[in-house]
Amino acid sequence: MDMHIPAAVLEARHQPASTTQVHNGVEYRFSPQLTARFDTATRAMWSRWSAEPRPCFNPSLLSEIRSYYEFLAQSDGRIQCDGEDYPLEYVVLASGMPGVFQLGGDLDLFKQLIGGHDRAGLLRYGRACIDVLYRNYIAHELPAVTTISLVQGECLGGGFEAALSSDVIVAEKGSRFGFPEILFNLFPGMGAYSFLDRKVGQKKAEEIITSGKIYTAEEMLALGVVDAVAEDGQGEAEVNALIKRRARMRNGLAALAATRRRVHSITFEELLDVVQIWVDAALRINLRDLKLMQRLVSRQNVLGETEQVH
């Protein structure tokens, strides 16, 4: 079996499949797995992913996110809606899957690639992951944009890395965060260390990554990883309230975020170097580790089935 990720799957299309005018905004459909909606009142673009068949970053979803991010970059920070031109001020990452923000990497694919000793396939997947994370981290090269992650539910592995790539993280109280990779003798290799090191320092970053612990939203708030916690079901309202509170300072705060990225910079080259370390480590894990990975694949499947019931 050819276990490489087809290059065509990872090519960006740069345009949504459909555009629909809605109340106070415009909705973009990039695929069944990814939609986005621009709200004219808050000047915020909300994306929501609904990965199939499991709530993970499968290669198709990565391609669709890349296409969406190219669309944002090509907008030059202006969105057309109902014949008017609006500034794009916020880009919000959120989930369309009830109870799950994202479970991260496609573990079933990892298992196949590792079993086939397919270094090129693992590297291709890892590079596709950091490509989309890095684009969000640099705010899509739009200087007036602030990025926000809204976490509602399980936020694990690569899903946690995705949340960390934003300037601001808002989480609902029932959300849970963690990196399960250490349980199958691996580590999160798509940005976790880089993002956490800049936020909480080396010692705490390594503790979070190596403990295998699942953290609550309030624990993440206390550590300085999460910026605001909302009651369950109130996450979107909290994001809108945050945008409103920041209105008078928006330009200054966006510039401050850009300054933070410069002073505590993370380069694409750094992320890629870590991915290569991750690939080499993945190819060294044994049969026992792969069996533990399969147990987490089964958990992804269960959560995916629960999401489909909703």
C-alpha positions as CSV (number, residue, x, y, z in Angstrom):
1,M,0.0,0.0,0.0
2,D,1.2,3.5,-0.8
3,M,1.1,5.3,2.5
4,H,2.4,8.7,1.2
5,I,0.1,11.6,1.4
6,P,-0.7,12.5,-2.2
7,A,0.9,15.9,-3.0
8,A,-2.4,16.9,-4.7
9,V,-4.2,16.6,-1.4
10,L,-2.0,19.2,0.1
11,E,-2.3,21.8,-2.7
12,A,-4.2,24.9,-1.8
13,R,-7.2,26.0,-3.9
14,H,-7.3,29.5,-2.4
15,Q,-11.0,30.1,-3.0
16,P,-14.2,29.0,-1.1
17,A,-16.5,26.5,-2.9
18,S,-19.5,28.8,-2.2
19,T,-20.3,32.2,-0.8
20,T,-23.6,33.1,0.9
21,Q,-24.9,36.5,2.2
22,V,-26.3,36.1,5.7
23,H,-27.6,38.4,8.3
24,N,-24.8,40.9,9.3
25,G,-22.2,39.0,7.3
26,V,-21.1,36.6,4.6
27,E,-20.6,32.8,4.9
28,Y,-17.9,30.9,3.0
29,R,-18.0,27.1,2.5
30,F,-14.6,25.7,1.7
31,S,-15.6,22.0,2.1
32,P,-18.0,19.9,4.2
33,Q,-15.2,19.9,6.8
34,L,-14.6,23.7,6.9
35,T,-16.7,26.8,6.8
36,A,-16.1,30.5,7.7
37,R,-18.3,33.4,8.5
38,F,-17.5,37.1,8.5
39,D,-19.4,39.2,11.0
40,T,-19.7,42.8,10.0
41,A,-20.5,44.0,13.5
42,T,-17.3,42.7,15.1
43,R,-15.1,42.7,11.9
44,A,-14.3,39.0,12.8
45,M,-13.9,36.1,10.5
46,W,-15.0,32.8,12.3
47,S,-13.9,29.5,10.9
48,R,-15.3,26.2,12.1
49,W,-14.0,22.8,11.3
50,S,-15.9,19.5,11.4
51,A,-13.4,16.8,10.6
52,E,-14.6,13.5,9.2
53,P,-14.6,10.6,10.1
54,R,-12.6,11.5,13.2
55,P,-12.1,14.9,14.9
56,C,-8.4,15.1,13.8
57,F,-6.3,17.0,11.3
58,N,-6.6,14.6,8.4
59,P,-4.7,15.6,5.2
60,S,-7.8,16.8,3.4
61,L,-8.7,19.2,6.3
62,L,-5.1,20.5,6.4
63,S,-5.4,21.3,2.7
64,E,-8.7,23.0,3.2
65,I,-7.4,25.1,6.1
66,R,-4.4,26.1,3.9
67,S,-6.8,27.2,1.2
68,Y,-8.8,29.2,3.7
69,Y,-5.6,30.9,5.0
70,E,-4.5,31.7,1.5
71,F,-7.9,33.3,1.0
72,L,-7.3,35.5,4.1
73,A,-3.9,36.5,3.0
74,Q,-5.1,37.5,-0.4
75,S,-7.9,39.6,1.1
76,D,-5.4,42.3,2.1
77,G,-7.4,42.7,5.2
78,R,-10.6,43.7,3.5
79,I,-13.8,41.7,3.2
80,Q,-16.6,42.4,0.7
81,C,-20.1,42.0,2.0
82,D,-23.4,43.2,0.5
83,G,-21.6,45.6,-1.8
84,E,-19.6,47.2,1.0
85,D,-16.0,46.9,2.0
86,Y,-15.2,46.0,5.6
87,P,-11.8,45.8,7.5
88,L,-10.8,42.4,8.8
89,E,-9.8,42.8,12.4
90,Y,-10.1,39.4,14.0
91,V,-9.6,35.8,12.8
92,V,-11.2,33.3,15.1
93,L,-10.5,29.5,15.2
94,A,-13.4,27.5,16.5
95,S,-14.9,24.0,16.1
96,G,-18.2,22.9,14.6
97,M,-18.0,19.6,16.6
98,P,-19.9,19.7,19.9
99,G,-17.7,18.9,22.8
100,V,-14.5,18.7,20.8
101,F,-12.2,21.6,19.7
102,Q,-9.7,19.2,18.1
103,L,-8.0,15.9,19.0
104,G,-5.0,16.7,16.9
105,G,-2.9,14.5,14.6
106,D,-4.4,11.8,12.4
107,L,-3.1,8.9,14.6
108,D,-4.5,6.2,12.2
109,L,-2.3,7.7,9.4
110,F,0.6,8.0,11.8
111,K,0.3,4.3,12.6
112,Q,0.3,3.3,8.9
113,L,3.3,5.6,8.1
114,I,5.3,4.5,11.1
115,G,4.5,0.8,10.3
116,G,5.7,1.3,6.8
117,H,8.8,3.2,7.8
118,D,7.7,6.0,5.6
119,R,9.8,8.9,6.6
120,A,8.9,11.1,3.6
121,G,5.2,10.6,4.3
122,L,5.6,11.6,8.0
123,L,7.6,14.6,7.1
124,R,5.1,15.7,4.5
125,Y,2.3,15.5,7.0
126,G,4.2,17.3,9.7
127,R,5.2,20.1,7.3
128,A,1.5,20.5,6.2
129,C,0.6,20.9,9.9
130,I,3.2,23.5,10.7
131,D,2.4,25.4,7.5
132,V,-1.1,26.2,8.7
133,L,-0.1,26.7,12.3
134,Y,2.6,29.2,11.3
135,R,0.3,31.1,9.0
136,N,-2.1,31.6,11.9
137,Y,0.8,32.5,14.3
138,I,2.0,35.3,12.0
139,A,-1.7,36.5,11.7
140,H,-1.8,35.7,8.0
141,E,0.7,38.5,7.3
142,L,-2.1,41.0,8.0
143,P,-0.7,43.7,10.4
144,A,-4.0,44.9,11.8
145,V,-5.4,41.4,12.5
146,T,-5.6,39.7,15.9
147,T,-6.1,35.9,16.0
148,I,-8.2,34.2,18.6
149,S,-8.8,30.5,19.5
150,L,-12.2,29.6,21.0
151,V,-11.9,26.3,22.8
152,Q,-15.1,24.4,23.5
153,G,-14.4,20.9,24.7
154,E,-11.5,18.5,24.2
155,C,-8.4,20.2,23.0
156,L,-5.6,17.6,22.8
157,G,-2.3,17.1,20.9
158,G,-2.3,18.9,17.6
159,G,-5.5,20.6,18.6
160,F,-3.8,22.2,21.6
161,E,-1.0,23.3,19.3
162,A,-3.5,24.9,16.9
163,A,-5.0,26.8,19.8
164,L,-1.6,28.0,21.0
165,S,-0.9,29.5,17.5
166,S,-3.4,32.3,18.2
167,D,-2.7,35.6,19.9
168,V,-5.5,35.0,22.4
169,I,-7.1,31.8,23.7
170,V,-10.7,31.9,25.2
171,A,-11.9,28.6,26.7
172,E,-15.2,27.4,28.1
173,K,-15.0,26.1,31.6
174,G,-15.6,22.5,30.7
175,S,-12.8,22.4,28.1
176,R,-9.8,20.1,28.7
177,F,-6.2,20.5,27.4
178,G,-3.3,18.1,27.2
179,F,-0.6,16.3,25.1
180,P,-1.2,12.5,25.2
181,E,1.8,11.8,22.9
182,I,4.1,10.9,25.7
183,L,1.8,8.0,26.5
184,F,2.9,6.2,23.3
185,N,6.5,7.3,23.8
186,L,6.4,10.3,21.4
187,F,6.1,14.0,21.8
188,P,4.0,16.7,20.2
189,G,6.2,17.9,17.3
190,M,4.2,20.5,15.5
191,G,4.8,23.6,17.6
192,A,3.9,22.7,21.2
193,Y,7.4,23.2,22.6
194,S,8.0,26.5,20.7
195,F,4.6,28.0,21.6
196,L,4.6,27.0,25.3
197,D,8.3,27.9,25.8
198,R,7.4,31.5,24.7
199,K,4.3,31.6,26.9
200,V,5.3,29.9,30.2
201,G,9.1,29.1,29.9
202,Q,11.1,26.0,29.4
203,K,10.5,24.2,32.7
204,K,6.7,24.6,32.7
205,A,6.5,23.8,29.0
206,E,8.3,20.5,29.5
207,E,6.2,19.7,32.5
208,I,3.0,20.1,30.4
209,I,4.3,18.1,27.5
210,T,5.8,15.2,29.5
211,S,3.2,14.8,32.2
212,G,0.5,13.3,30.0
213,K,-1.8,15.3,32.4
214,I,-5.2,16.6,31.2
215,Y,-5.6,20.2,32.4
216,T,-8.8,22.1,33.0
217,A,-9.5,25.5,31.4
218,E,-9.0,27.2,34.8
219,E,-5.7,25.4,35.3
220,M,-4.5,26.7,32.0
221,L,-5.7,30.2,32.9
222,A,-3.7,30.1,36.1
223,L,-0.6,29.0,34.2
224,G,-1.0,31.9,31.7
225,V,-1.7,29.6,28.7
226,V,-5.4,30.6,28.4
227,D,-6.4,34.2,28.5
228,A,-10.1,34.1,29.4
229,V,-12.5,31.4,30.7
230,A,-16.2,31.5,30.0
231,E,-19.1,29.5,31.3
232,D,-20.0,26.5,29.1
233,G,-22.1,27.6,26.2
234,Q,-21.0,31.2,26.6
235,G,-17.7,31.0,24.7
236,E,-18.8,32.8,21.6
237,A,-20.4,35.6,23.7
238,E,-17.2,35.9,25.6
239,V,-15.2,36.4,22.4
240,N,-17.6,39.0,21.2
241,A,-17.4,40.8,24.6
242,L,-13.6,40.7,24.4
243,I,-13.7,42.2,21.0
244,K,-16.0,45.0,22.3
245,R,-13.7,45.6,25.3
246,R,-10.7,45.9,23.1
247,A,-12.4,48.3,20.6
248,R,-10.7,51.5,21.7
249,M,-7.3,49.9,22.0
250,R,-7.5,47.5,19.1
251,N,-4.8,49.1,16.9
252,G,-2.4,49.3,19.8
253,L,-3.0,45.7,21.0
254,A,-2.6,44.4,17.5
255,A,0.7,46.2,17.2
256,L,1.7,44.8,20.6
257,A,0.9,41.3,19.5
258,A,3.1,41.8,16.4
259,T,5.9,43.1,18.7
260,R,5.5,40.0,20.9
261,R,5.9,37.8,17.9
262,R,9.1,39.8,16.9
263,V,10.7,39.8,20.3
264,H,9.8,36.2,21.2
265,S,10.0,35.1,17.5
266,I,9.2,31.6,16.3
267,T,10.5,31.0,12.8
268,F,9.1,28.5,10.3
269,E,12.6,27.0,10.2
270,E,12.5,26.3,13.9
271,L,9.2,24.5,13.6
272,L,10.4,22.5,10.6
273,D,13.6,21.4,12.5
274,V,11.4,20.2,15.3
275,V,9.2,18.3,12.9
276,Q,12.3,16.5,11.6
277,I,13.2,15.5,15.2
278,W,9.6,14.3,15.6
279,V,9.8,12.2,12.5
280,D,13.0,10.5,13.5
281,A,11.5,9.8,17.0
282,A,8.3,8.4,15.5
283,L,10.3,5.9,13.4
284,R,12.0,4.6,16.6
285,I,8.8,3.7,18.5
286,N,8.1,0.0,19.0
287,L,5.1,-2.3,18.6
288,R,3.9,-1.7,22.2
289,D,3.9,2.0,21.5
290,L,1.9,1.5,18.3
291,K,-0.7,-0.6,20.2
292,L,-1.1,2.3,22.7
293,M,-1.5,4.7,19.7
294,Q,-4.2,2.4,18.4
295,R,-6.1,2.8,21.6
296,L,-6.1,6.6,21.1
297,V,-7.3,6.1,17.5
298,S,-10.2,4.2,19.0
299,R,-10.9,7.1,21.3
300,Q,-10.8,9.5,18.4
301,N,-13.3,7.2,16.6
302,V,-15.7,7.2,19.6
303,L,-15.6,11.0,19.9
304,G,-16.2,11.3,16.2
305,E,-19.2,9.0,16.4
306,T,-20.6,11.1,19.3
307,E,-20.2,14.3,17.3
308,Q,-22.1,12.8,14.4
309,V,-25.0,11.8,16.7
310,H,-25.3,15.5,17.7
